Amino acid sequence: MKILILGAGQVGRTAAYQLAREEINEVTVIDTNENLLRDLQDRLDIRTVVGNASYPTVLEDAGIREADILIALTSSDEVNMLACEVAYTLYRTKTKIARIRSPEYTRHAALFSDEALSVDVWISPEQLVTEYIERLIRYPGALQVLDFADGRVRLVGLSARKGGLLVGQALRALRDHIPNTEARVVAIYRKGCTVKLNGDTVIEDQDEVFFLAAKDDIRGFMTEMRKEEKPARRIIIAGGGHIGLALAMNLEKSNQVKVIERNPDRARKISEKLQSAIVLVGDSTDEELLIEENIDSCDVFVAVTNSEESNMLSSMLSKRLGATKVMALINKPAYAELMHNGSIDIAISPATITIGSLLAYVRRGDVVKVHSLRRGATEALEAIIHGDSRSSRVVGKRIEEIMLPEGTSIGCIVRGELVLMAHHDSIVQADDHIILFISDRRHINAVERLFLGETSLRR
């Protein structure tokens, strides 16, 4: 597949890294910054082109005529939209994805209708990050909360702790502990390494456990893994940008919210848009300010400023001063990995969150949703099964009969309105939505060929 990526910023670099690792993809990246492209080309087997991503001559030099997918990820909404328009008008590029940050565009759905802009899919990293953080706040104790099947099924990652009833127990004891709750453990990581799963696998203290469950069953399962945490009430948000404002607006109806913004003009503007949240003018790394605002009684401190250094410092300071949980927005994956499970409870990587939305349109077959996990090493996806027992290698077969690649598991089957946790004797039917967990991304191509059918792979 020939993929053209516009923009070599953090999201663009992450997309290039993820997609170039798959042998079937030919990736080309366009950017105006020659140094960024040179560094990217030194690290990856890709082509690069220097120039304005919306210029027809630059797009043509990059191979737009043969491109299957255009992914516009520059920092300019206008460049991204114009590039999609040029790609369709002059070259009839089949799939065009644009990063669009401003709500001034995204709130008008008519702009992205079939008769309007030539943008097939728009993504907003800010919106995705806001929704991601909000889910983490709604489920205290979770490290990740990811949606499938229109939110009816969720994949949750958490750290098992002493005091949880299932800690020290084998997985086969799951049904006995919570008989009225259906959940499926799809992966366990211990000291950074994958644990092979079977009924005798014992959950240990500090294990990172990923499980799938219906939305209403998540809390019941989490209490079996660790002592139940009280719902978050007092929340302090550092940063009043797009993410900080949207998060405050979503949370202020049910929580006590304070926003710290260092720019007085911006603070005044966001205070006019908020109903009950308190907006403070100041620096979130100011120890006196944090103490004055009772940081020691804060349930969640979220740092989402434009400076990741400030986010890390303010989060570590808040944790030391008594905040129950701290989260920090960190753009550089190396920093996020360094801080994860350390002095910062949750390091949030916008690039990693965004890449899942892109992968759903790159994966072959009828893929509905993709989530990239553990800094891109693992993937979970939702796909629709097509065909019949003659054209498909999975339709009509029990799960135990399906030769899954190593490290791959079927966690859940969504059939119409039914959410069915997958068992060894579950039978896959046509039109089922299956949720797969792939612990080793090297097997993604094999998974696509097994589940998505040969006809869909020819596109």
N, C-alpha and C positions, 0 to 999 in steps of 0.2 A: 504494500500500500504506500502510495506517495503522499507525504504529508508536508504541508508548508506552514511553518509557524512564524508569525509576525511578532517580533518583540523578544529581546533576550534579557528581560528583567527576571526577577526571581521566579515568577509563575511560568514564564516562557522557558527558562532554563530547566525548571523541574519537569515541564512537559517534554522537552527535548530529551532529557535524561531518561525518563520513563519509556518513551516511545522508541528511542534509538536502541535500547537494550533488546528489543524484540527484532529478531532477524528479518522478519517479513516486511518491516517498515523501512522506507527510504525517507529520511528527514532532512529538510532544508530550513534554515533559520535566517530571517531578515532582520536587520537592525541598523540604526545609524551609527552606533558605537562600534568602531572597528576593534577596539581592545577587548570588549566583551565577547565579540564573535571569535576572535583569535584564541581567547582562553577556552571558550566552549569547544572549538574545533580541536584543541590540544587534548581535551578530555574525552571527546566522543567521536564516533565515526559518522559524521554528518557533513553536509554542505552548508556554507554560509554565504550570504550576499549582503554587501553594505549598501544602504540606501533607504529612501523613504518608502515605507511598506505599502503605501497607497498608490504609488506611481505605477502606471501600466508597464513602463519599460523595466522597472526593477522587478515587478512580479514576473514578467516574461523571462528575465534573466534567471530567476529562481526556479523556473519550470512550471509556471501556473497552468500551462496548456495541458500538461499531463497529470496534474495534481488531483488526487481523489478527495482530499480534505484540506480546507484552509482554516487555520486556527489563528484568529487575530487577537493578540494578547498585549498590545502596546499599552502604554500608560494613557493614551488619548482615546476617548470614546469615539471622537469624530474620525480619527484615522482608521480605527477598527471598522466602523460602519461603512466608511467610504471604500475601504479595501474590499469588503464583501460585495459592495455594489459594483465595483470595477471587475472583480473576479467573475461575477455572474453575467454582467452585461457584455463583456468582451470575450470571455472564455468559457462561459456556461459551467463553471465549477460546480460539482454536484452538491457537496456539503460545505457550508460556511458557518463557522462558529465565531462569535464576537464577544469579547470581554467588555461589558458596559457597566460603569461604576455609578454614574449619576442617576438618582431617582427621577430627575427631570425627564429622562428618556424612558426608564423602565416602567414608570407608572402609567404610561400610555400604551396599552396593549395593541392598539390599532397600528402603531408604527411598525410592528413586527408581524403583521398579517401577510397573507400571500400576495396581496395587491400593493404592499408598501415596500419597505426596505428589504433588500436581498440578504437578510440575515436569517438563516434557518434556525439557529439556536443562539440565545444570548445567555451569558453567565455573569453573575456579579459576585466576585470573591467576598466583597464586604457583606452581602446578604447571606451567603453561605456560612461565613464565619460567625455572623450574628446568631443565626439559627443553631449552629453547632454549640456555641457558648451557652445559649439559653437552655438547650437540652441538658447540658452538663450541670447547670444550676438546678434544674428541675429534678435531677436524679443524683442526690448527694452520694458520694462514694464512687461514682463512675469515672473512669478515665476517658472513655469514648462512648458515645451513644449515636448510632447510625440508623437511618430509616430505610426500610424496604417495604414493598407492597403498599405504597401510598400511606406509609406510617403505621400500618396494622402490625407489622413485624419489625422488631428492632434488634440490632446487634450491639451488645454492650460489652465493653472491656472494663474489668475492675481488678484490683489487687486484693487477693484473699488475705484475711487477717485472722489471727488467733481470736477465738470467741465465736467465730462463725460455725454453725452447726455442721457444715459439710467439710470444714477444714480437718484434715486427718482421715477423711472418709473416702471410700472408692466411689467412682462415678456411678456404679450400678445402684448405689444407695440413694440416688437423686429422687427417684419416684417415691421411695418410702418416706423421705423427709418432707416432701411437698407433693402429696398425692393429687391435689386438685389443680396443680400448675404444670403446664407442659413447657419444658425448656430443653435446649440441647446445647451442651458444651461442644464447641467446634474447634477450640484450640487452647492449649495451655503453654505458657512460656515460663521457664524457670531459669533464672540468672541469665536471661537473654537467649536461651536455647529452646527449641521446640521439644515438647514432651509428646511421645507417641501415645495416642489415646486408645484405650479399650475399657471394658467394664471394670477392670481391676486397677486402673490408674487412680492413684491417690492424690487428692488436692492438698498441697502443702502451704504453710504460712508464707506469704510474700509472692506466691505464684500470680502471674498475670493471666487471668482467665477471660476468654471470650465466649459468650453464649448468645444464642438466638432464642427469643421468646415473643409471644404475642404481647402487644403493647400493655395490656392490662395485667400481665403476669410478671412484669419486670421487677417490680418492687419486692414481691414475695420471694423471688429467687435471690435477689441481692442480699436480703436479710439472712439467707442461709450461708452466705459467703463471708460476711463480716457483720459486726455489730451495726444495727440500724442507726443511721445518722439523722439528726433532726433536720426538717426542711429548712432551707436557707431563708432567712427573713431580712437581715441587714446586709446590704450590698453596697460596696463602694466601687465606682468605675473611674479609673484614671484615663482621661482622654475623652474629649467631646467631639471627636470627628464623626464620620459617617457611622462607624461601628458603635462607638460609645453612645451616640444619640439614639440610634435604632434600638440598642440594647436597653437603654434607660426607658424608652417609650414602651417597650414590650413588658418590662418588669415592674414598672411603678404602680400598676394597678393592684398587684398582689404582694409587693415587697416595699420595704423602706429603702429607698435608693438615694445615694449621693453621687454626684459627678464632680470630679476635680479637673478643671481646665485652666491651663496657664494663660491663655490669650483672653484678655478681658472682653474684646469685641465678640469673639466666638462664644464665650460664656454667656454673654447677654442674649445672643441669638438663640442658643439652645434652651435657655431658661424660659423664653417666650413660647417654645414648642412643647415644653413639659408641663404636666398637670400638677403632680405632687412631689416629684423628685427635687431634691435640693442641689443647686449648682454652686460650687465653690471656686473662686479664682485663686489659683495657687499652683505650686509645684508638687507633684505626687511623690517626689523623692525627699521632700522636706519633713524631717522627723517630727518637728514640733507641730506641724499642721496635722499629721497623721494621729499623733497622740491627742491633740485637741479635738479631733473628730471621732475619738473613741475607737481607734482601730482594734483595740483588744477585744471589743465586743462585736466585731465585724464577722459575719459568717463567710462571706466570699469577697475577696478583693480581686478585681479584674483590671489588668493594665493593658490598654489598647491604644496607646499613643502612637505617633508616627516614628518614634525613636525606640528601637528594640533594646538599646542599652538602658534607657530610662525605664522601660517596662521591666527589665530584669532587676534593676537596682530597687525600684519601688516595690516590686513583689517580694524580693528577699528581705527588704527592710520591714515590710508589713508583716511578713511571717515571723520575723524576730520579735516584733512588737505585740504579737498575740493574735493576729488574724487566723481564723480557723482554717481556711483554704485560700490559696492564692493561685491565680492563673495569669500567664503573661503571653502576649502576642509576640512571637519571635519569627522573623522572616528567614533568617539563615538556618537551614536544616542542621548544620553542625552545632550551632548554638542550642537549638531546640533539643537535640539528642543529648547534649552535655547537661542541660538543665532538667530533663525529664526524670521524674522520680527523685530529684535531688532537693535542693533548697526551694525549688518551685514545684508545687504540686502537679500542675498541668501546663506544659508548654504547647502553645497553639501555633501551628504552622499553616498560614493561609494557602501556601502553595500546595501542600499535601491535601488539604481539604478540597481545593479547587480541582486538582487533577482528576479526582473521581468523576466529576461532572463531564470532563472531556473524554475520559476513557469509555464512557457509555456509548459515545458516537464513533469511537475508533474500533471497538471490539466487533468482531465479525459475528453475524447472526442477529437474532432478535434480542438484544440486550437492553433491559429497561434501566438498570442502575448499577453503578460500580463505585466501590469505596476502596481507596488505597490506604493500607494500614501499616503501622510500624515503619514509618518513614519510607514507604514504597516497597518494602520487601515482601509484603503480603497483600492479597487482594480478595475482596468479597464481591460477588456480583449476583444480580438477579436476571435470569434469562427465561424466555418463553420457549417451551418445547413445541416443535412442529413436526408434522409427518405422521406416519403410522408404523406398525410393526415391521413393514417391509422396507421403508425408506429411512427409518431411524434406528440407531443402535441402542436406544434407551427406552423408547415407547413400548409399553407392555411388559417391561422387565422389572423384577424386584431390585431394590438397591444393592443387595448382596450379590446380584448377578452382573452388575456393571463394573467393568474393570477401570476403576478410578486411578488416575496418575498418583504417584506418591505425594503425600501431603495435601491431598484434596479430599474434601468431604461435602456431602449434601446435608445441609442443616435443616432445611424446611421446604415444604411443598405448599404453595398457595393454590387452591383449586376453587375458583369462583369466590364465594364468601368464606370458604373454609380455610383455616390455617392449620396445617398438619405438620407436626414435628416428624422428621424423617427417621424411620427405623429400618432395620435390615430387611424386613419383609414388605416395606412400603412399595407400591407399584406406581411407576411413572406413567402418566397418561398425556395424550396430546392436549395442548393448550395449558398445561400446568405451568405455573411460575415456580421455578426452582431457585433456591438461594444456595450458592456454592461458596465454600471457603477454601482458598488456595494459599497454602502457607509458603509455597516456593513459586515465584512468578516465572521461573524457567519452564514450568509446565502449562502455562496459559494456552499456548498454541494447541497442545494435545487436548486440553479441556474443551477448547472451541470445536475441534474436530469431532470429539466424542459426543458432545451434547447438542451442538447447534446444527448438525446435519450438513451433508455435502452440498445440497443445493444452495444454502445460504452462504456457503464459503466461496462460491464462484463469483460473487459480486465484485 
